[in-house]
Each structure stands twice: as structure tokens, then as C-alpha cells.
């Protein structure tokens, strides 16, 4: 599938009420999921046959303290700093403001900022620099 067609599909999903689109063309398969707005409930994920992986995710969710959970808007590689080898943008205890960049997700050689959804203090960082993250995976917890 050509890049222009993928961009067109991304635009169409973004402009519509559709939250997920899956396209298959022979061996090529593309799944597009629309990220939820901050504070909005996430769309229900389809059931997977891998129960142990779901149990691990449930245990991870239970360990998260109360607060606002900042989730990954897409699948990619998490970067804690804006330049390789520099200090992380935030650490546990950092005071942040709504819209402040907390890190970035690299996908298809493009960097996508992960921003704070509210003002507060970073109480947990749930991923490490260089980790592969999934769509909607919890990345940070911010307490008011």
C-alpha cells in the first residue's frame, strides 16, 4: 500500500466517528486506531487469545496510583528526552503544566510528542527510554 493511501486513510479516520479501521491487502495488514481525547474513556479493545498478557496488563494497572494516566497515542519507541544522550524531559516529582511535553513516541521515523493532559506532579513513569510502547499503554501518572 502506498504512503499516500495510508495518509488518506489516517485523515479519513481522524475526520470521522470511526475509532478503529483495519485494512488487509494480501499479506499487508494495517490497523488504525484513533487516540482518545485526554480524560475520555478508551474504546473497548477486542478480546485476545493471550490471557497471560492480559493478566500482566491488569497487574500493571493495579500498581498505578490514583491520578491522571497519560497513555501512548500510538505504537512506537518511547523517548524520554528530546535529544539522544540528554537528560529526560521529566522525572518523578517534576511539576508539569497542561500541554507540557513529557516525552515522545517515534513511529515511522517521525517523533510524536506526548503531552500532559493536566497540571500536576509526575508521580510515576511507567516506561523507560527506548521501550517499545503499545497504543493506549500507560506512560505517566500525574497527580493534582
N, C-alpha and C positions, 0 to 999 in steps of 0.2 A: 504494500500500500504506500502510496506516495505521501510525502510530508505535507503537501498542500491539502490533501484529502483529510489527513489526521487533524490539521489545524481547523479545517472547515467543521469537522465533527465536534471538536472541542468547543468551537464557537456556538454551534447549534445546541449542544447540551447546556452550556452556560446560559444561553438566552431562553431556554425552555424550562418547564417544570419537571423535566426528567432528572432523576438523581443518579441513574446508572444506565450505561449503554454498553453492550457487548457486540462486537463485530468480528466475524470469522471469515477469512478468505483463504481457503486451502489450509496450509499449516500455520498461517499467520493469524493470531488472535489478539484483539485489542479490547481492553475493558477500560471505560472512562467512568469515574465516579465523581460526582460533584461534591466538593467540600462543604460541610455545614457552616453556617454563619456562627460566629462566636456566641456561645450561650444557647444555641439551638440544639435540639436533640439530634443525634446522628441517625441516619436511615438504618433500618434493620439489615444486618448482614445475612446473606444466605447461610444456611447450616452447612458445616463442613464435616466430612467424614472423619477428620482427625480430632477426636475427643481429647487426647492428651494435650494438644496445642491449645485448645480452648481452656482446659483446666489451668494451664500455666498463665494464660491471659487473665483469667478470673483471679488467680492468686496475686498477680501484679496489680490489678485494680483494687483489691482489698488493702494492699500495702500503702496506697496513696492516701494521704491525709486529706481532710476537708479543705476545699479551696477551689479555685478555678483551674480546670485542667486545660492546658494548651496542647492540642493534638496536631499531628502531622497532616498537612493539607494534601500530601501526595506521597507516593512511594519514591524513595531515593536514598542518598547518602547524607547523613546529618553532619553539619559543620558547626562547631561551637564558636568559631572566630571568623572574622571577615577576611583574614589573610593567613596562609599556611605558616605555622610556627609562632603566631602571635597569641596573646592572652585571650581566653574566652570572653565573649561579649557580656555574659552574666555568670555569676556563681551563686551558690546557695547563700541567701542573706542579702542579695542585691535588691535594692529598691528600684522598681520599674514603673513606667507610666504606660497607659494605654497607647498602643501603636508602636511602642519601642521595639526594635529588632532584638530578638533573643538568640537567634541562630539562623541557619539557612539549610535548605534541603537542595541537594544537587540532583537534578534529573535531566537526562539527555544533554549534558554539558551546559545546562543553564542553572543558575542559582536562584532559588525562590526563598524570599525572606519568611521567617516565622516570627510573628509579632505578638506582643502581649495584648490580650483581649480586655484587660482591665488594669487599673493602678493597684499596686501592692508590693509584696516582698516575695521573691522566689524562695519557696520552702523546699522544693525538691526538683532535681534534674534527673530525669529517668532514663536518659541515653548518654552515650559517650561520643566524643568526636570521632567520626569515621564509621559509626554504626549504620547499618542498613535499616531504614525505618519503613514501616508499612503505612498505608493510608489510615488515618484516624488513630494511629498509635499515640498514646500519651507521651509527651515530651517533657513538659514542665508542669509544676503546680504553683500557682500564685495565690497567696493568702492576703486578704484585705487588710 
